[in-house]
Amino acid sequence: MAIGNLFKQQKHKQFEYRPVFYDPEKEEFEKRIKRAQTESKDDKTYVPDIKGKMKEYLISDKKSKTSIKNIRLIIIVITLALLVLMFYYLIEFTTYIMSLK
């Protein structure tokens, strides 16, 4: 099961489009809520940490992708090294057999 997952490519990410409709009543309501929240806070410079959360998500996503890529690269390098050694010993063996004749 694990070997099959090493050689599969990841599927592309889907983009889910949700159309946004303008609702003036809802927008006014949201503005009033935001105004009330900022007035109720002692700190007037409150900014949600959306950027930090997005960075954490992207970094964790990159780490998992790079680890899979590194494992795949190691397997390919080991396979190529084994093939080179096999051909080298095959050539040595054939020259040995030819020298016996």
C-alpha positions in Angstrom: 0.0 0.0 0.0 2.8 2.5 0.9 4.8 1.7 -2.2 1.9 2.5 -4.5 1.5 5.9 -2.8 5.1 6.9 -3.5 4.7 6.9 -7.3 1.3 8.4 -7.6 1.1 12.1 -8.4 -1.0 14.3 -6.2 -4.3 15.4 -7.6 -4.7 19.1 -8.5 -6.5 21.3 -6.0 -10.1 22.1 -6.9 -11.3 25.6 -7.0 -14.7 26.0 -5.6 -16.3 29.2 -6.9 -19.2 30.6 -4.8 -20.7 33.7 -6.4 -21.1 36.6 -4.0 -24.2 38.7 -4.3 -24.5 42.2 -3.0 -26.9 42.7 -0.2 -27.0 46.3 1.1 -28.9 45.4 4.3 -26.5 42.6 5.2 -23.5 44.8 4.4 -24.8 47.6 6.6 -25.4 45.1 9.4 -21.9 43.7 9.1 -20.5 47.3 9.3 -22.4 48.0 12.5 -21.2 44.8 14.0 -17.6 45.6 13.1 -17.9 49.1 14.5 -19.4 47.8 17.8 -16.6 45.2 18.1 -13.9 47.8 17.6 -15.5 50.2 20.0 -15.9 47.5 22.7 -12.2 46.5 22.5 -9.7 48.4 24.5 -7.1 48.0 21.7 -8.3 50.0 18.7 -5.6 48.4 16.4 -7.1 44.9 16.5 -6.4 43.0 13.3 -7.3 39.3 12.9 -4.3 37.1 12.2 -5.5 35.7 8.9 -2.1 36.2 7.3 -0.4 34.2 10.0 -2.9 31.3 9.7 -2.5 31.2 6.0 1.3 31.0 6.3 1.1 28.2 8.7 -1.2 26.2 6.3 1.0 26.8 3.3 4.2 25.9 5.2 2.7 22.6 6.6 1.4 21.8 3.1 4.9 22.3 1.6 6.6 20.1 4.2 4.4 17.1 3.3 4.9 17.6 -0.4 8.7 18.0 -0.1 9.0 14.9 2.1 7.2 12.7 -0.5 9.3 14.2 -3.3 12.5 13.5 -1.3 11.5 9.9 -0.7 10.7 9.5 -4.4 14.1 11.0 -5.4 16.0 8.7 -3.0 14.3 5.6 -4.5 15.0 6.7 -8.0 18.7 7.4 -7.2 19.1 4.0 -5.5 17.5 2.2 -8.4 19.8 4.0 -10.9 22.8 3.2 -8.8 21.8 -0.5 -8.7 21.3 -0.6 -12.4 24.8 1.0 -13.0 26.4 -1.5 -10.7 24.6 -4.4 -12.4 25.8 -3.3 -15.8 29.3 -2.8 -14.5 29.5 -6.3 -13.1 27.9 -7.7 -16.2 30.6 -6.2 -18.3 33.3 -7.4 -15.9 31.8 -10.9 -16.0 31.6 -11.0 -19.8 35.2 -9.8 -20.2 36.3 -12.5 -17.6 34.4 -15.2 -19.6 36.0 -14.0 -22.9 39.5 -14.1 -21.4 39.0 -17.7 -20.4 38.4 -18.8 -24.0 
